[in-house]
Amino acid sequence: MVISNLKIAASAFVLLMLTLTLSAHEYWFEADKFVLTPGESSALRLFVGSGLKKEEERPYQASKTNAFQMFSASGSFDMRSLAEDDHKPIMNFSSDRAGTYLVSMERGWSYIILQPKEFDEYLKEDSMVYILAERARLGESKNPGRERYMRFLKTLIQVGGQRTGTAKTRIGTRLEIVPLDNPYSKKPGDSLALQIYFAGLPLAGRAVFADSRVGDAVETQKYTTDKEGKIRVKLNRNGVWLIRLVHMQRCESHCGDADWESFWGALSFGLS
């Protein structure tokens, strides 16, 4: 009886971990305060969860970080020289100079294998039905989903009243979400134009999600990029905002145990 109960408990734990893996798969930056006065400090945290629903705060991981940069009107700075490995929060931000600051991070490859049903559910959830069609075309619909993925995270922090063009900076990462306006020049009811790039070119016909959170209440809007990779998001309320997407393709080279590779983009900011 004890052995049987242990087996049931172990099975339940495995099921729970699989559910968490499938449901809590976004990473994003979130500042304790997105709008600061000059000299004021705020923690910048890295969260994992579903949209803006937090599951866990993650520490800085030097071994998983390809790039960690800050951009301002005066230039860029490599944050890896200051970041402390395995430390939470990711950083404490402060600046005496007014302006808009962009913090970006590129995380290296991770690998996952999902059974066919779970892989298909994940593809549907993130609107990657084009991969479902490709799996069918290749006769792989009943195969496990063997995937590698990397993440490109951005956040915008505003100091004082001077809104600088840093918000619109193109870094040149493999997948990139670029605001065409400064979000901190907006108010609730305005719209925000953004452009999505992949491998340096506009990414057309891909689903982009815009999450917003006030307190614990999260709302999600869904958009599709036009032929120029552009969308226009309705900023319908104050709170924390997250613009996110996933782009997947057949793995190109040096794939190891992966058949597919996905690129995850996230841009966060606050609206008040």
Summary of the structure (lengths in Angstrom):
residues: 272
radius of gyration: 19.5
end to end distance: 57.6
largest distance: 68.1
contacts: 852
relative contact order: 0.16
helix: 20%
strand: 48%
